[in-house]
Amino acid sequence: QVVPHHFIICNDTHHALRIGQADTDESIVVDSRYTMPYSWRSHRQKQHLHLTLNSHGGQWCKPIDLDTVGKVIRVIEHKGQRSTLIIRVKEITGVQKQVIISGQLVICRRIDQKLEVKVVTQKQGMSGNEVSWPLDGGTTGASVVMEHEVVQAVRVRLHGVKMPWSAELPVSGEKVKESKLVKIPMSDRISYLHVWCHIFWETIEDATQTAVIFAPLFVTRSHLPTSLLMNIETPRLKNSMQIEVKGQGQEEKLPSISGDMTHSITFQLSTAMKLSSPAISLSSGMSEQICTTPMEKVNVDQLGHHWQTPPSHVWPYNQLNKIKLDDVKSPIASASKAQDIIIPQETSLSDIQCKETEQPNIDLQICLQQRWPGFNT
């Protein structure tokens, strides 16, 4: 869709904002997570933008020059309360720019389960102020306009009615940890969902933007042309589960895997075939045994919105179903008929007709590696 405006204003905060051209009476409300095309109100006044929280009345921030690409900080003072906004100006084309307005706290999830997050704040040495909201509709929630030194901790629970909360996860202070294994109670209040909680900080001028990211313990990826059965046994709990892992580079997040226990993993090409041997041990402690890559530079925008690059979307898997028979030029292809060229496609286990006869052994190479730089997944 073509937007016939020079600027696209994006409110990426959890609050409604009011924007307008400086030195004019313009005042436009932009709701949370809304985008608005914008043009200058008057060409007689200086073409600078100012903004404020909708709940702050007529207290505007200092004007912002939208011709300068990059990040700037603006502070709004209202009745003794300080609110810091981070404004990112991105160039879309030579004549069009995107203006993204964010707060200092960003909470993301890289797990499939919907979450509800509660922020515990601290003011003047007194704690007990809590604000909560659901984290659904995507991987990253709207940012929170809340000062870095005010945020004390976060708590999380599975989205639902009267679900129990997790323990407090410190975000600032001496008790904060960059990565921590979190136990989120299930509905029965006995079993838990184990996830990693990572905290990253990005310094922008004299402000700090914090990203709290909930990530899975394990992600499985298969480069086989067909699907694969994965059997997960937990001897300590005396239970087991079986999941289907799709092939061609597609990823699956392993569900309900306890981080404080050791699991035994085996594979099958179909239910009619024998289990793989030997079994593979899996536990959260194995993250300390692999070679990890630290994050070179923290960019909260990249962490929250530009991290999904699954191998199934890149070469060679994204080319399997796009090859035209007329474009295949090779000595073998030219000597063959077009209908003899077969384009491989991913097949499911239901498409595999395995007879209950002895099948040949298949050797699999299985590697354990870090999924994202700076994460324990």
C-alpha positions in Angstrom: 0.0 0.0 0.0 1.3 3.4 -1.0 1.2 6.1 1.7 1.2 9.6 0.1 2.8 11.3 3.1 6.4 12.2 4.0 6.2 10.8 7.5 4.7 7.7 9.1 4.3 8.1 12.9 4.2 4.8 14.8 3.2 4.7 18.5 5.1 1.6 19.9 4.2 2.5 23.5 1.6 1.1 25.9 0.1 4.6 26.2 -1.8 7.0 23.9 0.3 9.9 22.6 -0.5 13.3 21.3 1.6 14.7 18.5 1.7 18.0 16.6 3.8 20.5 14.8 5.7 22.7 17.2 4.6 26.4 17.5 1.1 25.5 16.2 -2.2 24.5 17.8 -2.0 21.0 16.2 -2.8 18.2 18.6 -3.5 14.7 17.2 -4.1 11.6 19.4 -2.3 8.4 18.3 -3.4 5.3 20.2 -1.1 2.5 21.4 0.3 0.4 18.6 -1.3 2.6 15.9 0.3 4.1 12.8 -0.6 7.4 11.3 0.6 9.1 8.0 1.6 12.7 8.8 2.2 15.9 6.9 3.1 19.3 8.3 0.3 21.5 9.6 1.9 24.7 8.4 4.9 25.6 6.1 5.2 29.0 7.7 6.4 27.5 11.1 9.6 25.6 11.7 9.0 22.0 10.6 9.7 20.3 14.0 7.5 17.7 15.8 6.7 17.7 19.5 4.7 15.1 21.5 3.5 14.2 24.9 1.5 11.5 26.7 -2.2 12.0 26.2 -2.7 11.9 30.0 -0.1 14.7 30.6 -2.3 17.6 29.4 -0.5 20.4 27.6 3.1 19.6 28.7 5.0 19.0 25.4 8.5 17.7 25.0 11.3 19.7 23.2 10.8 19.8 19.4 12.3 17.0 17.3 14.0 17.5 13.9 12.6 14.7 11.7 15.2 15.3 9.0 17.9 13.7 11.1 18.0 9.9 10.9 18.8 8.1 14.2 17.7 7.9 17.8 16.9 10.8 20.1 15.7 11.1 23.7 12.9 13.4 24.9 11.8 13.8 28.5 8.4 15.0 29.6 8.0 16.5 33.1 4.5 16.5 34.5 3.6 17.1 38.2 7.0 15.9 39.4 6.8 12.7 37.2 9.4 12.1 34.6 8.6 10.2 31.4 11.4 9.4 28.9 10.5 8.7 25.3 12.9 7.2 22.7 12.3 8.4 19.1 13.8 6.5 16.2 13.7 8.1 12.8 14.3 5.7 9.9 14.6 6.5 6.2 12.2 4.4 4.1 12.9 6.1 0.8 14.6 9.3 -0.3 11.4 11.3 0.5 9.7 9.3 3.2 10.7 8.5 6.8 9.3 6.4 9.6 9.1 7.8 13.2 8.9 5.1 15.9 8.1 6.2 19.5 9.0 3.8 22.3 9.4 3.7 26.1 12.3 2.4 28.1 10.9 -1.1 28.9 10.3 -3.7 26.2 9.1 -7.2 27.0 9.3 -9.9 24.3 8.4 -13.6 24.1 10.0 -16.1 21.8 7.9 -19.0 23.0 4.5 -20.1 21.6 2.5 -19.8 24.9 0.7 -16.5 25.5 1.8 -14.8 28.6 0.7 -12.1 31.1 3.3 -9.8 32.5 3.3 -7.8 35.7 5.8 -5.0 36.3 6.7 -4.3 40.0 7.7 -0.7 40.4 9.6 1.1 43.2 9.2 4.7 44.1 11.1 6.5 46.9 12.2 3.3 48.4 8.7 2.0 48.6 7.6 -1.1 46.6 4.2 -2.6 45.9 3.1 -0.7 42.8 2.2 -3.2 40.2 0.9 -3.0 36.6 0.0 -6.0 34.5 -1.1 -6.6 30.9 -1.3 -9.6 28.5 1.6 -10.3 26.1 -0.2 -11.7 23.0 -0.9 -10.8 19.4 2.8 -11.1 18.5 6.2 -11.7 19.9 6.9 -8.3 21.3 4.4 -6.2 23.4 4.0 -2.5 23.3 6.9 -0.7 25.1 6.2 0.8 28.6 6.9 4.4 29.4 8.5 3.9 32.7 11.8 5.1 34.0 14.7 2.6 34.3 15.3 3.2 38.0 11.6 2.8 38.8 11.2 -0.7 37.4 12.1 -3.1 40.2 11.1 -6.6 38.8 8.7 -8.4 36.6 6.5 -11.4 37.1 5.0 -13.6 34.5 2.2 -16.2 34.2 0.4 -18.1 31.4 -2.5 -16.2 30.0 -5.8 -17.3 31.5 -8.2 -16.9 34.4 -6.6 -17.0 37.8 -3.4 -18.6 36.6 -0.6 -18.5 39.3 2.3 -16.0 39.0 6.0 -16.8 38.8 8.5 -15.5 41.3 9.8 -12.0 40.9 12.5 -11.5 38.3 14.7 -8.5 39.2 15.3 -6.1 36.4 17.4 -3.6 38.2 19.6 -3.5 41.3 22.2 -5.8 42.7 20.0 -9.0 42.3 19.6 -8.7 38.6 20.9 -11.5 36.4 21.4 -11.3 32.6 19.9 -14.8 32.2 17.9 -16.9 34.5 15.9 -20.2 34.3 12.2 -19.3 35.1 9.5 -21.7 36.3 6.1 -20.6 35.2 3.3 -22.4 37.1 0.8 -24.4 35.1 -3.0 -24.5 35.9 -2.6 -27.4 38.3 -0.1 -25.4 40.3 2.2 -28.5 40.5 3.9 -28.7 37.1 5.8 -25.8 35.5 6.8 -24.4 32.2 10.5 -23.8 32.1 11.8 -20.9 30.0 14.9 -18.7 29.9 14.6 -15.0 30.9 17.2 -12.8 29.4 17.7 -9.1 30.2 19.5 -6.7 27.8 20.3 -3.0 28.2 20.9 -0.5 25.4 22.3 3.0 26.3 20.9 5.8 24.2 22.3 9.2 25.1 21.7 9.5 28.8 18.8 7.0 28.9 18.7 3.2 29.2 16.3 1.0 27.3 15.7 -2.5 28.9 14.6 -5.6 27.0 13.2 -8.6 28.9 12.9 -11.6 26.7 11.4 -15.0 27.5 13.0 -17.7 25.3 12.5 -21.5 25.0 15.0 -23.9 26.5 15.3 -26.0 23.4 14.5 -25.6 19.7 14.8 -28.5 17.3 15.6 -28.2 13.6 15.7 -31.0 11.0 17.4 -30.8 7.6 15.9 -34.1 6.5 13.6 -34.1 3.4 10.8 -35.6 5.4 9.3 -35.3 8.9 10.8 -37.2 11.8 9.3 -38.5 15.1 11.0 -37.4 18.2 10.5 -39.3 21.5 11.2 -37.5 24.7 11.4 -39.6 27.9 11.8 -38.2 31.4 12.9 -41.2 33.7 12.6 -39.1 36.9 8.9 -38.4 36.2 8.3 -41.7 34.4 6.5 -40.1 31.5 7.2 -39.7 27.8 5.9 -37.7 24.8 6.2 -37.9 21.1 6.3 -35.0 18.7 6.6 -34.7 14.9 9.5 -32.6 13.7 9.1 -31.2 10.2 12.0 -31.3 7.8 13.7 -28.9 5.4 15.0 -26.6 8.0 11.8 -25.9 9.9 12.0 -25.4 13.6 9.9 -26.7 16.5 10.0 -25.4 20.0 10.1 -28.3 22.4 7.0 -28.0 24.7 6.8 -28.7 28.4 10.5 -29.6 28.8 11.6 -29.3 32.4 14.9 -27.5 32.7 16.0 -29.1 36.0 15.7 -32.7 34.8 17.6 -34.9 32.3 15.6 -36.2 29.3 16.3 -39.1 27.0 15.8 -38.3 23.2 15.3 -40.9 20.5 14.1 -40.6 16.8 12.0 -42.6 14.4 11.3 -42.1 10.7 7.9 -43.7 11.3 6.1 -45.6 14.0 6.9 -48.9 12.2 10.6 -48.4 12.5 12.9 -49.0 15.5 14.1 -46.3 17.8 17.4 -44.6 17.1 20.4 -45.8 19.2 22.0 -44.7 21.3 19.6 -42.3 23.1 20.7 -38.7 23.6 20.6 -36.9 27.0 19.2 -33.4 27.1 19.2 -30.9 30.0 19.5 -27.2 30.5 22.9 -27.6 32.0 24.2 -28.7 28.6 24.2 -25.0 27.6 27.4 -24.6 29.6 29.1 -27.3 27.5 28.6 -25.8 24.1 30.5 -22.9 22.5 28.4 -19.8 22.8 28.7 -16.5 21.0 28.1 -13.3 23.0 26.0 -10.5 21.5 28.4 -7.9 19.9 26.1 -4.9 20.3 22.7 -4.7 22.0 20.0 -3.3 19.8 16.6 -3.5 21.4 14.8 -2.9 18.1 16.6 -5.8 16.5 16.0 -8.1 19.5 12.3 -7.3 19.6 11.3 -7.1 16.0 14.0 -8.5 13.6 15.2 -11.8 15.1 13.1 -14.3 13.1 15.2 -15.7 10.3 14.4 -19.4 10.3 16.5 -21.6 8.0 13.3 -22.8 6.2 13.0 -19.2 4.7 16.5 -19.1 3.3 18.5 -21.0 0.7 18.2 -23.7 -0.3 14.8 -24.5 1.1 13.1 -21.3 -0.2 14.0 -22.4 -3.8 12.7 -25.9 -3.8 9.2 -25.1 -5.0 10.2 -22.1 -7.1 12.4 -23.9 -9.7 10.9 -23.7 -13.2 11.6 -26.7 -15.4 12.5 -24.4 -18.3 15.2 -22.8 -16.2 17.0 -26.1 -15.5 20.0 -26.1 -17.7 22.5 -28.9 -17.3 23.9 -31.7 -19.6 21.7 -34.2 -17.8 18.6 -32.1 -17.8 18.9 -31.2 -21.5 19.2 -34.8 -22.4 16.1 -35.7 -20.3 12.5 -35.0 -20.7 11.0 -32.2 -18.6 8.6 -34.5 -16.9 11.5 -36.6 -15.7 12.9 -33.8 -13.4 11.5 -34.1 -9.9 11.4 -31.1 -7.6 11.7 -32.3 -3.9 8.9 -31.3 -1.6 8.5 -31.8 2.1 6.4 -34.8 3.0 4.7 -35.7 6.3 4.8 -39.0 8.1 1.3 -39.8 6.9 2.6 -39.8 3.3 5.3 -42.4 4.1 4.1 -46.0 3.6 6.6 -48.0 5.6 6.1 -51.7 5.5 6.8 -53.7 8.6 9.9 -55.2 7.0 13.5 -54.7 8.0 14.6 -51.2 7.0 18.2 -50.1 6.3 20.0 -48.2 9.0 20.3 -44.5 8.6 23.1 -42.5 10.2 22.1 -39.1 11.5 24.4 -36.3 12.5 23.0 -34.5 15.6 24.5 -31.3 16.8 23.8 -29.2 19.9 24.4 -25.5 19.3 23.4 -22.0 20.4 20.3 -20.8 18.6 20.8 -17.0 19.0 23.9 -15.0 20.0 23.6 -13.9 23.6 20.9 -16.5 24.5 21.0 -19.9 26.3 18.5 -21.5 24.0 
